[in-house]
């Protein structure tokens, strides 16, 4: 299978609302861009041309939205085929998807949590293996934010570890999701990071959230990164090294200069990170 990633540094999400500014920005402004192939497959015209121009200037990572890895319906083979074509055409360095489901009898347009059970581990791991075979590459799965927790025979971290091992895939660690879930469900982020298999963590996301209450955080991707999440990102770098990291922003876009300042804040933390090789290979 294709090697997982040649990404490095700090990246920004490729959103259509930002395209004019992204096309005009300096080539050193970001180290890579991330897009959802579901939103770009077969897109032509002005946007298709813009994507092609950006893909020539910046490495691309891709983050899927619609494969529904944990869902009950059969995997969408046509979407997998078209996704592989997109990844190959743009020489995408890394593909990731959510450890969730998003479809049953049609697209649900949400990322819904799986029950933390041995049966769910076997089910989703088998589908991840099938996805990797169809795409011809290893993929990374993302820890999602969730609010209503389905049946939990396993803890979140034990479920995640079991899926990664059974599927033999990698992890996109969303640091903001980890922070939000830890507050909402009452667990310790340090213990969670320590329990992750470091050799499977290949990529990070960081984003903003909304403080509904001291014990309720809402993952929005619509605000600046908060201080506690920056601190957790620094902790992740100490545990795993300065992995490639994406700044996620999906709406309430500020001027591009503000987003690039956050990208530079990621780079600063990456440069300042203390690498621990003996931990990374634990």
KANORGI-V979505 format. One line per field, one symbol per residue. psi: psi as a letter, one per 20 degrees, with the letter a starting at -180 (. if undefined). Layout:
psi = ???
This chain:
psi = qpqgqjqrbprqpoqhhigghghiqqijhrhrqprohhiipjpbbggghgggghhhhqqpqqoqhjhmhjrhqqqnhgggghgggggghjlphppqrqmaqjqemrpikropqqqmrhghghghgghgghggghikqqrqqporqqgopapnhqrghhggggggghhlarpooohggggghgghjlrphghgghipohiioiqqqqrrrpngrhjoqpohkjrqpqghhghhghhghhgirmqpppoppialprqhhhghhhghhggghghiqopnhhghj.
